[in-house]
Amino acid sequence: MDALKSAAEAVQRHMSTVLLYLIANAALGLCWNAIAFLQAPPEADAAADPTLAAHLLIIASFVFYSAAIAAVQTLVFSRVGREIDRPLWKVRDDREAFQRFYMMWFEFNLALNALMWMANTRLGNDATLVINMMALLVVFALAIVIVPFGTCQMFLGSFSWGTFGEALGPIARKPGEFVPVFGVALFTLVFGQYASYLTQTDSREVSAFALMAGSRVACDVALGYLDCLVFAAAWTVCKLDRDSPDELDLDF
């Protein structure tokens, strides 16, 4: 719990940077919901399968969302991490952070959103529902680990699939300290799913969408804060692991 307390204090100290993430997360979520609202069929055709054009629009939207949220994560997380670990974290500025970590966050988010689309898309007859269910389970697992895993990669100072396992070393060495981190990540997933359920609407009325959108914006701000808390907590545990006498290794 000490890591969560330290993380909450770090988030509060760097709230001006965290606000960028909260605003961007809410704005991108609003765009996503607006696209879904605009391309949804009328109520009379609600049971009809989505058209090819509708599928292509959704695919394009989650590629755009993945690219945009990756940019925000790279910018905000690198700034917060640099301030928490000043002067030891040797990523000097935003440009270097983008060079090292943007593609990592883009790939992580693209995989998550592609699986989410697969989980929510009827691929054929009832026999294929197992594919949807498996994709949904993988989505839930990725949603829990994506920020802690990404944090470990950033803390290492660079990302490559060849060093992916090495970067996760702090999780293996400090499993007890990471339990609260994954606990908050799990809570974030549950809260996000519950918020999505409460704010969904089948109405095609603009007023209904406006009410739903306002509720979703508030939820997305809360979810963005939880993401930053998970990042800061994971970063704090990585620092603790690095500074342990038997694991001291500052060269990355």
N, C-alpha and C positions, 0 to 999 in steps of 0.2 A: 504493500500500500504506500510505502514511502515514495516509490517511483511515480505513482499517480498524483500524490501530493506535490512533488517537485514539478511534475509535468503541468499540473493545473496552474502553479505559480509561474512557470515559464510562459504558458499560453497567455496569462494575464499581463505579464511584462511586455509581451510582444503583440498585444492586441491590435495595434495599428496594422501589422503585417497579416495577422490572422483574419482581420476584417476583409482583406482582399479575397481570401478563400471563401469566407461566408457569403459575400456578395456574389462572387462568380458562381459558386455552387447553386445558389438560389436562382440566379439568372439563367444558367444553363438548364436547370431543372424545369424552369418555366417555359423555355423554348421547346424542350423535349415534349412537355405536356401539350403545348399549343399545336405542335406538329401532329401529335396523336389525335387531338381533338379535330383538327381540320381534315385529316385523311380518313377519319372513322366514317363508316357507312351510315345513312339515315336509319332511324329506329326501325322502320319497316323492313330494312335489309340487314338488321343487326346479326342475324344468324348466317348470313352469306359469308363464304370464304373471302378473305382479302384478295384483291386483284394483284397481278404482277407489279403494276405501277405502285400500289400501296406498299408491297414488300420492298421494292427498290428504294422508296422514299424512307422507310424505316431504317434500312441498311445504311443509306447515306447519312441519315441523322445520327445513328450511333457511331459511325466512323468520325463524323464531325465532333460529336460529344466527346469521344475518346481522345481526339487530338486536342480539343480545347481544355478539358479537365486535366490532361497530362501537363499542359503548359502551366496551368495554375498550380498544380502540385509541385512541379519542378521549382517554380519561382518561390512560392511561399515556404515549402518545406526546407529548401536550401537556405533561405534567409533565416528562418527560425533555428535550424540546426547550427548554422555558422555562429549565431549569437550565443546559443547555449554552450557551444564547445569552443568559443574563442579563447586562445588563438590556435588551438591544435588542429582543427579541421581545415585541411589544406585545399579547399575549393574557394578560390579567391573572390569570385564575383558571379553575377547572374549568367553572364555569357558562358563561363566555364561550366557552371551547373547545367545549363541547357545542353552543352556538348556532351557531358558525361551521363546525364540522367533522363533527358527528355524521351528518348526512344524506349527506355525501360518502362516509364510510366505509360507511354502510349501503348506498348505491347500488352502490358498488364490490363489496362482498361479495355483495349480492343478485344482481348480474349474473354474478359468478363462479360462485356456487352453482347458479343457474338453468341456466347452460350446462353445468355438471358433471352436473346431473340429466339434461339432454337428451343428453349424451354417453353416459350409462350407461343410457339407456332405449331399448328397442327400439320404434321408432315405426311399424313395419309390416313389409313384406316386405324382402328383401335389397337391393332397389334403394334403400332409404332409409338403408342403412348408411353411405353417403357423408355424410349429414347428421350422423350420430353422430361420424364421424371428423373432420369439419370443426369440430364443436363442441368435440371433445377438443383439437384443435390450438389453437383460440382460448382454451380454458381454460388450457393450458400457457403461452401467451403472456401472458395476464392475470395468472397466478400469479407470473410473473417480474417484471412491471412494477408491480403494484398498490401495493406498499409504497413503492418509490422515487417513483412518480408522486404518491402520496398525501402523501409527505413534502414534495415540492416545493410542493404546494398549501398545506400547512400553513405552510411557511416563508414563503410570500407573505403570510400573515396572514388570508386569507379564501379561500373557494371559490365559484366559479360557473363554469358551462360556458362563459360568454363570455370568461373570463380563463384558461381551462384551458391554452391554448397558451403564454400569457405566463409562467405559473408554471413551465412546463417549460424555460424559458430556460437555467437552469444546466446542464441535460443537454446542450444544444446548444453552450454555450460552454465546458464542461469535460468533453468526451466521454472523454478519457483517464482523468480522475479517477473517472468513473462506471463505467468498465469493471470494476474490482474489486467495486463495489457490485452490479452486475447479475450478476457472477460468483457472489457469495455467494447472491443470489436464485435463480440457476439451480441451485446446489448444494442449496439448501433444497427446491426442487421435486423434484429427483432423489432426494434423501434421503427426502422424504415419500412419493413413489411407491414406493420400494424398501421402506420401513418398512411401508406399507400391504400390499404383496405378501407380506412375511414374516409379518405378523401376522394375515392373513385366515384364517378357518376356516369350513368348511361344516357343522361339527358343531352340533347343537342342544343339546348338553349344557352345563349351567350351568358346570361345571368348565372346559370348553374356552373358554367366553366369558370366565371370570375370568382365565385365563392370557393370552388375547388382550388383554383390557382392561388388564392390568398392563403388558404390553409396549407397548401403544399410549400409555398415560399417559407412560411414559418417553420415547417418541419425540416426543410432543406437547410435552413440556417442552423438549426439544432444539430442536424446530422453533420454539417460541415465542422461545427465546433468539436463534436465527438471525434471526427477524423483527425483533427489537429491535436486533440488530447492523446489519442492513440499514438500518433507520430512522436509527440514529445516524450511520452512515457517509454516507448521503445528506444528512443534515442538516449534517454537517461540510463536505461539498463545497459545499453551498449557501452556507454561511458564507464559504468560501474565494472563491466566485464574487462574493458581495456585497462582500467586503472588497478585491477586486482594484481597483487604482487607477482603471482605465478603466471599471469597472462599479459604482462606489460609488453606492448608492441605498438609503437607509435609510427612505424614506417609503413605508409601506404602510398 
